[in-house]
Amino acid sequence: MTIASVARVAEASLQVVADLQLPNGAYPASPDFVAYRGYCWFRDGSFIADGMSAAGAPASATRFFGWCAATIGQHADRMTAAVEAARAGTPLDDEAMLPARFTFDGGLGLDPWWDFQLDGYGTWLWALVAHLRRHHLPAEPYLPAVRLTVDYLVSSWHRPCFDWWEEHAERVHVSTLGCIGAGLEAVLAADLLDDGRASGARAAASGIRTLVRSQGTVDGHLTKWVGRSDVDGSLAALVAPLGWISPDDPVATATVAAIEDTLADDLGVHRFADDVFYGGGRWPLLTAFHGMARLAIGDEAGARADLDWIASTATDEGLLPEQVSDRLIVPDALPRWTERWGAVATPLLWSHGEYLRLWDALGRP
């Protein structure tokens, strides 16, 4: 791709996210895709906000983090009940925990979903701290929500839950653990917690690292979940931008290599080896995480190749899809999903957010 083409997609990404963001700060996952329409995810939104914050639109990120804080405040009683139940040794059922996604007004929504996911709550803490530091902003408006989120994660981080892909609620997922760990460590480093709460957060963060090192690492690389030996494309995010695994750590290099060996199809990264969702195509947002991780470990040329490939997936209007369908893991599965939900989500705001983050990391070529 030419520099002009890459810059054009970046410009389109900034514009589409800005145009679709609601006045209260919520980011729609995808405006027209039937299964996502009307909802904002903490995980997706936090990564989108991180991309906007880094790429020159900090006011957009600030509005999103304000939405997060307001949404948590709206459900403070529910979060407190979960914390108290866990401390009493009688944890709530999954259905009573906080969902992964909310309606734009912060409501729980009525549509059934694979909802109990913990990663987004860690991700919002990490992204918020990164944004505040990047733009020298005060933390005070967010502190009640931050502290309640920390209590929630400290009480429940070890629980099985759905992963990034709304699958396998019976497993403990390494990407989820890394998101939680990154969030807890970020607020600790920013000194946003009182002594008692900080002590609990440090213990949880340490426990997460111990678990991942002992049971979430195989052959030197991170694994999809505790007890499984292969990788998931989301694991690259733990190297960059989350920085939970240091790029100097051999685990970072081994994880990137394992993703390249098993999930990268020339260019573009699949989610995981047995993915059937829309046939299991290559995901621009995962390719952006891969590119950021490659850049972090010193492979700038590989990162630029990832950016170029993502740009090549854009429509004529510069819109990025959730995945592309030219090289599928299970081609026969594609019709099942198109009959259920229509064509692949386009635009997917998370794809645009990660494109911006990689574009910025590469010096905005």
N, C-alpha and C positions, 0 to 999 in steps of 0.2 A: 504493500500500500504506500502511496505517496504521503508526504507530510501533510499536504493539503487535505487528503481524504481522512487521515487520522484526526486532524484538527476539526474537520467538519462534523465528524461523529461526536467529538467532545462538545462542540458547540450545541449540537442537537440534543445531547444528553443533558446538559445544563438547562436547556430550554424546556424539554419535555418534563423533567422532574419539577421545575419551577411552575410550569403551567398546570400540572395535575395536582400539586400539593394543595390540600385544603387550607382555608384561612386559619383554622385552629392548629395547623401543623401536621396533621396526619398525612401519610403518604399512601395512596392506593397502591396495592401490589401490582395490579394491572387493571386499567379502566374498563375493559370490555370483556375480559375472559370470565365466563360464567361462574366458574368455581371460586374465583378470587374477588369478584366484583363486590364492592361495598365494604371491604375489610382492609385493615392495616395490621401488619405483623410487627411485633417488637424486634425480632431478629432482622428481617429484611429491612425494615425502616431504619434500624440503627446503622446497618452497613451503608444504606443509601445516604443517611445523614453524614456519615464519616466521609463518603466520597464528595458530597457537596461542600462540607467543611474544608476539606483539603484542596478542592479544585477551584475555590474562589467564590463560593456562595454561602458564607457562614450564617447569614440571617435565616436561610432555609433550615439549616441544622438546628439553630437555636429554637426555632418554632417547633420543630419535631420533638426536641428534648422537653420542651414545655408541655407538649401533648402527652409524652410519656409520664411526666411527673403528675399531671392532672389525672390521667387514667389510673395510675397507681393510687392516688388519693381517693378516687371514686370507689376503689375496691379495697380500701384499707382494712375494713372489717373482715373481709374474706381472707386477705393475706394474714392478718393477725390470728384468725381462727386456725389457719393452717400451721402457723408457727407454734401456737399454744398446744395444738393436738400432737405435733411432732415431739415437742418437749415432754409431753405427758406420756409418750410411748404409745399413743393411739393415733397414728397418722391418718389424715383424711383419705378417702378414696380418690382415685385419679380424677373422677368427674367433678369433685369439689375443689380441685386446685385451680390456679389461674390458667387461663387459656393462652395459646400462642398468638392468637389474633383477636382483634376487637373491631367493632363497628367504628365508623369515623368519629362518633360522639363519645367513644370510650365504653360503649355498651358491650355486653357479652354476645349478642347475636343469637339468632334462633336456628340457624342452619347447623345440622350435625357436622362435626369435624373431628379430626384426630388431634385433640387440642392440648393435652397435657404435655408441655414441652418447657424445659427449664433454660435452654440455651439463650433465648432472647433476653431474659432478665440479666444474665451476665453480660451479654453483648451491649446492652444499653448502658450499663455502668462503665464498661471499657470505652465505648465511643463517646460518652459524655465527658469523661475525664480527658480524653485526647482532644476533644473540641475545646474545652475550657482552657487547657494548656496552650493549644495552638493559637488561640485568639485572646488570651489573657483576660478571660471572663470570670466573674464571681460565681462561686458554687452555691451560695446561700439559698437562692430560689429553689434549688433541687434537693436540699439536704433531707427534708422529711421523707421524700420518696426514695432517695438513695438508702437511707438507713432502714426503711421498711423492706426494701428489696434485699439488702444484705441479710436481714433477719430471715427472710423467706429462703434465700439460697443456703445459708448456713444450716438451717434446719432440715433441708431436703435435698442437698446436692447429690447424695449417694443413691437416691431413688432411681429405679428404671423409669424411663419415659420415652415418648416418641422422639425420633431424631429430627434433624433438619428437614427431612423429606416426609414427615408425618408417617413414619413406618416403625415397626418393631418396638412397641411400647414395653415389651418384656425385657429389653436390653438396657445396659448402661453404655452409652455411646461416648467415644473418646472425643469427638468434636464438641459434644455438649459439655463434657467435663472441662475441656480447654477454654470454652467460652465463659463458663462459670469462674474458673480459676483466673482468667485474664481480668474479668470484672472485679473480683474480690481484690486481686493484687493491685489493680489500678486505684481503687478507692483507698486502699491502705497507703500506697505511695503518695497519694494526694493529701493524706492526713484528714480525711473527711469523717472519721468515726471517733466516738468517745472510747475510752480505754477498754471498757467491758466488751463493747461490740467489736472493737479492733482485735481483741484477744480471740474471740470466736471466729472472726474472719481469717485470722492468721492460721488457726488450727485447721479450718476447713480447707484453705488454700494449700496448706502443707499435705493434708490428707489426699487431696485431689492429685497432687504431683506424685505422691507415693503410689497411689493406685495405678496411675497411668504408666509409671516406670515399671511397676511389678507385673501388671496384668494387661496393660493396653499397648505394649510394645513387643513386637516379635521380629526376630532377625534384624534388630537395630532400628526398625521403623515403627511409627505409630500404626494402630490398627483401627478398623471400622468400629468395632465395639469390643468391650472386655470379653475375652473368650474366643474371638475370631482372629484369623491371622492375616487377612488381606486388608487393603487400604480403601478409603473412601476419598473422593475428590475434595471434599470439604476440609480434609486434614491440612491441606496447604495453608489454609487461613490461620492455623495456629502458629505457623512460622511468620507469615506476614499477610495481612497487616496487624493481626493481634499481638504478635511478638511474644507469645507465651512460650514457645520453644525458640531459644536463641539461635540465630543463623550460624553461630560458631559451634553449636552442639552437633555432633555427628548424627543424632536422630533427625535433625532438620534435613541434612543432605540425603540421608537414607530414605526419608519419607518422600521428598521430592522425586528422587530416583524411582521409588516404587510406583508413584503415581504415573510418572512418565512411561515406565515399562509396561504397566497393566491397564491404564485408563486413558492415556493420551494417544489418540489415533492420528499420527503425523502431527497435525495441529488441532487443538480443541480437546477438551477433557470431558470424559463421561463421568457420571455420578459414582457408579460402582459396578462391579463385574456382572452382576445378575439383575441389572436394572431393566424393567419392562415398561416404565412410565413413558407413554408416547413412543414406545419402541426402544428407549434407551439411547437418545441422541447425545450430541456434544453440547455442553453448556457454556455460553460466553462468560457468565459470572464465575464459574469454576476455573475457566481458563485465565481469568483475571487474577484470581487468588494464586493460581499456579505461577503466573508471571511475576506477581509480587514476591512470592517465595523464591523463585529463581533469581530475581534481582537481589534479594537479601543475601543469598549465598554466593553472589558474585557473577551470575550469568546474565549480564545485561543484554547480550544478543538474543538469548532465548526469551527474555522478558519482552523485548521489542517484537519478536516474532509472534508472541501471544497477543500483544496489543493489535498488531496488524491483522491477525486472523479474526479477532473479535470485530474489528472495524469492517471486515469483509462480509460479516453476517448481517449488517444493517440493511434495512429497506432503503429505497430511493429517498425516503423522507428522513433517513438517519435513525430509524427506530430499531432497537435491539430486541431479539426474541428471548424467550426462556431457554429454548434449545433449538438446534437445527437437526433436520431429519435425513440428511444425505448418507450418513454412515451409522446405521442403527445396530444395536446389540441384538435385538429381537424384532426384526421387521414385521413379523406377523402380528405383533401386539399393537401396532400403530392404529389400525382401524377401530379397535375397541375403544380407544381413548378419544379419537376424533368423533366417533358416533356419540360418545357420552358428553363431551364438553366442547367439541368444535376444534378449530385449528389451534396450534400452539400459541400460548399467550404472547402477544406482541402489541405494544411494548411491555416488557417487564421492567419495572423501575429499578429492581435490584440489579439487573444486568447493566443498566445505565450508571448506577452508583459505583459498581466495581470497575467499570470501564474508566470512569473519571478518576478513581483512586489509583489505578495503574498508570494512566496517562500522566497524572501529577507526579507519581513516583519516578517516572522516566524523564522528568524535566519538561513535561508538556510539549512533546515534539509536534 
